[in-house]
């Protein structure tokens, strides 16, 4: 029986190019919670992004794996946090500043507003025009509150490395060079021209054990939905892993089950079926790939 549903955000629950999840997805999350099944994002995003994604409904992300496993929340309480190595991050910034094709994105804490945490999303080594063009090419929702600047002397949990060129072809060679130059980090590719910057050996799967311990749930009682490389490790840790049909080849290969496109509310359809069966894993025909 399923007791916890975890779900990636960009490209899985929130289709690329849209600024929030669908109303059907939010209703499906509430259906799960109404019958005692936990729901949580398992995403590279921090909470500052999830407020607008869920239309301000904090119950949808009170529990979950955020920042690619560097933050774990249970019922709104932060129970685990793993910041990035700041001196190494500044060396990575210097590397980006020396190359006009690269940009670094960091989330810097900016206090609270209306009782919730906020962040300055700082982009280093690029211009506003390049950022807008990059977002359009990649279909990514660029966070509010962003500004051009430099990595501050502060605790940084989330960082990303963007290749601003027109083609994703050089990404393999770029990653090899980054791994050699910056052994403190892993570089995981959630979208064609972007790397999540993670502490070496850390990912969404690393954060699963502490989350399950707090919830009193086993891996066999977890369903996880994803679409990209940064979901693969977690797919290997749970009994019931799903890839949407718009997923990358590596994610589709890692997933046990395959469903339809994110834009067709395929995840919501499966969540509805799980909720209405009281936790039994059911995949309705409407959620299968067309």
C-alpha positions in Angstrom: 0.0 0.0 0.0 1.2 3.5 -0.8 1.7 5.8 2.2 3.8 8.5 0.6 3.8 10.0 -2.9 6.9 12.0 -3.9 7.0 14.0 -7.1 9.5 16.0 -9.0 8.3 19.5 -10.1 9.7 20.9 -13.4 8.7 18.6 -16.3 6.8 16.2 -14.1 4.1 17.8 -11.9 4.6 21.3 -13.5 5.0 21.1 -17.2 7.9 23.1 -18.7 6.7 26.5 -19.9 4.0 26.8 -17.2 4.3 28.9 -14.1 2.3 26.7 -11.8 0.9 23.2 -11.4 -2.6 22.5 -12.6 -5.7 22.8 -10.4 -6.3 19.1 -10.9 -2.9 18.3 -9.5 -3.6 20.3 -6.4 -7.0 18.6 -5.9 -5.3 15.2 -6.3 -2.8 16.1 -3.6 -5.6 17.0 -1.3 -7.4 13.8 -2.1 -4.3 11.9 -1.0 -4.0 13.8 2.2 -7.7 13.4 3.0 -7.2 9.6 3.1 -4.0 9.7 5.2 -1.5 9.4 2.3 1.4 11.8 2.6 2.5 13.9 -0.4 5.7 15.8 -0.9 7.8 17.4 -3.7 11.1 15.8 -4.4 12.7 18.7 -6.3 15.7 20.8 -6.9 13.7 23.8 -6.0 13.5 25.5 -2.6 10.3 26.5 -0.9 10.6 30.1 -2.2 9.7 28.7 -5.7 7.0 26.3 -4.5 4.7 29.0 -3.1 3.9 30.4 -6.5 4.0 26.9 -8.1 1.2 25.8 -5.8 -0.7 29.1 -5.8 0.3 29.7 -2.2 -1.1 26.4 -0.9 1.6 25.5 1.7 0.0 22.2 2.6 1.2 20.8 -0.8 4.8 21.1 0.2 4.9 21.1 4.0 6.6 17.7 3.7 9.2 16.8 1.1 12.7 16.6 -0.3 13.8 20.1 -1.5 17.0 21.5 -3.1 17.9 18.0 -4.5 18.0 16.5 -1.0 19.9 19.3 0.7 16.7 20.2 2.6 14.1 17.8 4.1 10.8 19.1 5.6 8.3 17.3 7.7 5.0 19.0 8.4 6.5 22.4 7.7 9.6 21.8 9.9 13.1 21.7 8.4 14.6 18.5 9.7 17.7 18.3 7.6 19.8 20.9 5.7 23.2 20.5 3.9 24.7 23.8 2.6 27.2 23.9 -0.2 30.9 24.5 0.3 31.1 28.3 0.0 34.9 28.7 -0.9 34.4 26.0 -3.6 31.3 27.8 -4.8 33.2 31.0 -5.2 35.9 29.3 -7.2 33.1 28.0 -9.5 31.8 31.5 -9.8 35.2 32.8 -10.8 35.3 30.0 -13.5 32.0 31.2 -14.8 33.1 34.9 -14.8 36.1 33.9 -17.0 33.8 32.3 -19.6 30.9 34.2 -21.2 29.1 31.0 -22.1 28.7 30.0 -18.4 26.5 31.4 -15.6 26.1 30.5 -11.9 22.7 30.8 -10.2 22.5 30.8 -6.4 19.7 31.2 -3.8 20.8 33.5 -1.0 18.5 33.7 2.1 16.7 37.1 2.3 14.8 36.8 5.5 11.0 36.4 5.8 8.1 38.1 4.2 4.5 37.6 5.4 5.8 34.7 7.6 7.6 32.7 4.9 11.2 32.5 3.9 12.4 34.4 0.8 15.6 34.3 -1.2 17.5 36.5 -3.6 18.1 34.5 -6.8 21.5 35.8 -7.9 22.8 35.3 -11.4 26.6 35.7 -11.9 28.4 35.9 -15.1 25.5 36.8 -17.5 23.1 39.6 -18.5 19.4 40.0 -18.3 19.0 39.6 -22.0 20.9 36.3 -22.0 18.8 35.1 -19.0 15.5 35.8 -20.8 16.7 34.1 -24.0 18.0 31.1 -22.0 14.6 30.7 -20.2 12.7 30.8 -23.4 15.0 28.2 -25.1 14.9 25.9 -22.0 11.2 26.4 -21.2 12.2 27.1 -17.6 10.3 29.2 -15.1 12.9 31.7 -13.9 12.4 32.6 -10.2 11.0 35.9 -9.0 13.4 38.1 -7.1 16.3 37.4 -9.4 19.1 39.9 -9.9 22.5 40.0 -11.4 25.3 40.0 -8.8 27.9 37.8 -7.0 27.9 35.0 -4.6 27.5 36.5 -1.1 29.2 35.5 2.1 26.2 33.5 3.3 24.9 30.0 3.7 24.0 28.8 0.2 22.0 25.6 -0.2 21.0 25.8 -3.8 23.2 26.6 -6.8 23.0 25.8 -10.5 25.4 26.0 -13.5 23.9 27.2 -16.8 25.5 26.8 -20.2 24.2 29.8 -22.1 25.1 28.6 -25.6 22.6 27.7 -28.3 23.2 24.0 -28.3 23.4 21.4 -25.5 26.0 19.4 -27.5 29.1 20.4 -25.3 27.5 19.5 -22.0 29.2 16.2 -21.6 32.7 17.7 -22.0 31.8 20.6 -19.8 30.7 18.2 -17.0 33.9 16.3 -17.2 35.9 19.5 -16.8 33.8 20.7 -13.9 34.2 17.4 -12.1 38.0 17.6 -12.4 38.2 21.3 -11.4 35.7 21.1 -8.5 35.9 17.8 -6.7 33.7 19.1 -3.9 30.7 19.0 -6.1 28.6 16.7 -8.3 27.0 18.2 -11.4 23.6 16.6 -12.1 21.7 17.5 -15.3 17.9 18.1 -14.8 17.5 19.9 -18.2 19.6 20.0 -21.4 21.7 23.0 -20.6 21.8 23.2 -16.8 23.5 21.4 -14.0 22.4 21.2 -10.4 25.4 21.8 -8.1 25.4 19.3 -5.3 27.8 18.3 -2.5 29.8 15.3 -3.8 27.8 12.1 -3.1 24.6 14.0 -2.2 21.2 13.8 -4.1 17.5 13.3 -3.6 18.0 9.6 -2.7 20.4 10.5 0.1 17.6 12.5 1.7 15.1 9.7 1.5 16.2 7.7 4.6 15.8 10.6 7.1 12.4 11.6 5.6 11.1 8.0 5.9 12.5 7.7 9.5 10.6 10.8 10.5 7.4 9.6 8.8 7.6 5.9 9.9 7.3 4.7 6.3 9.2 2.1 4.4 10.6 2.4 0.8 8.1 -0.2 -0.4 5.3 2.2 0.6 6.6 5.1 -1.5 5.6 6.1 -5.1 7.9 8.6 -6.9 7.4 10.4 -10.2 10.2 12.0 -12.1 11.5 13.0 -15.6 15.2 13.7 -15.6 18.7 12.7 -14.5 18.4 14.2 -11.1 15.5 11.8 -10.4 17.4 8.6 -11.3 19.0 8.0 -7.9 15.7 8.2 -6.1 14.0 6.0 -8.7 16.5 3.3 -7.7 15.6 3.6 -4.0 11.8 3.2 -4.0 9.7 0.2 -5.1 7.3 2.2 -7.2 9.0 4.7 -9.6 7.3 6.4 -12.5 8.5 8.4 -15.5 6.3 10.7 -17.5 6.5 10.2 -21.3 8.3 13.5 -21.8 11.1 12.2 -19.5 14.7 11.9 -20.6 15.9 8.6 -21.8 18.0 7.9 -18.7 14.9 8.6 -16.5 12.6 6.4 -18.6 15.2 3.6 -18.4 15.4 3.9 -14.6 11.7 4.0 -13.9 9.6 0.9 -13.2 6.4 2.3 -14.6 5.7 4.7 -17.5 2.8 7.1 -17.8 1.7 9.9 -20.1 3.0 13.4 -20.6 3.3 15.9 -17.7 1.1 18.4 -19.7 -1.8 15.8 -19.7 -2.0 15.7 -15.9 -0.8 12.1 -16.0 0.7 12.3 -12.5 -2.6 13.7 -11.1 -4.5 10.9 -12.7 -2.4 8.3 -10.9 -2.6 10.2 -7.6 -6.3 10.3 -7.9 -6.4 6.5 -8.4 -4.2 5.8 -5.4 -6.3 8.1 -3.2 -9.6 6.6 -4.3 -8.3 3.0 -3.7 -7.1 3.9 -0.2 -3.5 3.4 -1.1 -3.5 0.6 -3.5 -1.2 1.2 -6.5 -3.5 1.6 -9.6 -2.6 3.1 -12.9 -5.7 4.2 -14.8 -5.8 3.7 -18.5 -6.2 7.5 -18.9 -2.7 8.0 -17.4 -0.9 5.7 -19.8 1.2 7.0 -22.7 -0.9 7.7 -25.8 
